[in-house]
Amino acid sequence: MSPSAPACPVFGTCGGCQYQHLSYEEELAVKERALKDALAARVALEDRVFSPIEPSPKVYHYRNRLDLKLIHRRNGDVHVGFSSAERGPLIEIEACPIAMEPISDFIPRLRAEAAAKIPKDYRMANLTVRCGEGGNVRWGGIGHNSLRLEARDYFFTDIFGRRIYYALDAFFQANLSILPQLVGFLRARPMWAKDTVFFDLYGGVGLFGLCLSDLVARVVNIEENVHAIRLAKYNAVANAVSNAEIVEGRMEDVLPGLAARALPGAHVVMVDPPRAGLSDSAIALLNGLAQAKYLVYLSCEPGSLADNLKDLLTGGWSVELVKPFDLFPRTRHLETLVILKRS
Ligand SMILES: C[S@@+](CC[C@H](N)C(=O)[O-])C[C@H]1O[C@@H](n2cnc3c(N)ncnc32)[C@H](O)[C@@H]1O
């Protein structure tokens, strides 16, 4: 493989990136291979279901969020950087080439602002720094102030005519640059009809449900995190979306009641779970959804995806398409979209 010069002076020690030494083409090939191997270990899929990996429009300066560690020494010195292990040494940084420029440029100021804010007896803090398309940067983590954000503190990104707001304290996809490709790919699939009910089960701040709401009769967005629910409701109003129901709760608890309601039309169900994948009860529920014609699985972890696919295939689903999206260039992480159909 032909080498490429790493953009970062701490590449190899900070633990965040694994592929800065590869050309981007080589990185994509490595990721496609790794995904196929991870899936093949658990399920037999025909080659024809694999669609080529979608590259990220931005290979550097794409992350809208960094999680940093702050160390406050007894002599008053403050250090900010990454720690690859829970109690490992801090790798101090002045910039981060995979973070969006406003965040990367902000790091020296973050050190100064955090030094001024940190209580005398705090030795360590975990800090989150975030930005949006408008270039505004916010950070939080010392104390719980970041959890009391007002609308003026929100970030946004524009996708398919929707302005989606997100905040410091709830999940949002880390790479804004590739979201139009991801949402556009879903919008173009031949699975939406005017009477479709779209269940967005790990719905977060409403990204997918709200960006697809014009193609369907109704969106049901389920999300357990109270901060994300607040943003999802804000996003529905801000985008004048009137056919979306935003429901707070664990999907395992609230889906049975919602899916049993007499809503006409085929259901399309989307799951976008955290890294650990779907719980056994979530899989049992998905396997039992009588009206669901399609299941869209967006995964950030090929291992748990492979495990879950095995159980979904046994439960009556078949894989129509697998398409990786490179949401995390220069790192080993990969997002994978799988579309399943009732077989
Ligand atoms: C990977 S994020 C995806 C969010 C959203 N789809 C997006 O793209 O912005 C997973 C989300 O699922 C939520 N979540 C985790 N477990 C859940 C559960 N059992 N039921 C409902 N939501 C859950 C988390 O709070 C988080 O917001």
The ligand as a Gaussian input file, in Angstrom:
#p B3LYP/6-31G(d) Opt

LIG

0 1
 C      -26.857000       6.291000      17.360000
 S      -28.012000       7.418000      18.060000
 C      -29.035000       7.765000      16.659000
 C      -29.892000       9.005000      16.743000
 C      -30.545000       9.470000      15.447000
 N      -31.047000       8.382000      14.648000
 C      -29.619000      10.344000      14.627000
 O      -29.195000       9.915000      13.556000
 O      -29.318000      11.454000      15.043000
 C      -28.952000       6.356000      19.052000
 C      -30.064000       7.038000      19.801000
 O      -30.896000       6.033000      20.384000
 C      -31.265000       6.431000      21.687000
 N      -31.572000       5.167000      22.371000
 C      -30.706000       4.277000      22.901000
 N      -31.361000       3.184000      23.349000
 C      -32.684000       3.391000      23.095000
 C      -33.863000       2.615000      23.300000
 N      -33.814000       1.405000      23.867000
 N      -35.048000       3.133000      22.899000
 C      -35.113000       4.361000      22.322000
 N      -34.020000       5.149000      22.099000
 C      -32.832000       4.653000      22.467000
 C      -30.074000       7.207000      22.202000
 O      -30.462000       8.106000      23.225000
 C      -29.609000       7.934000      20.942000
 O      -30.228000       9.191000      20.803000

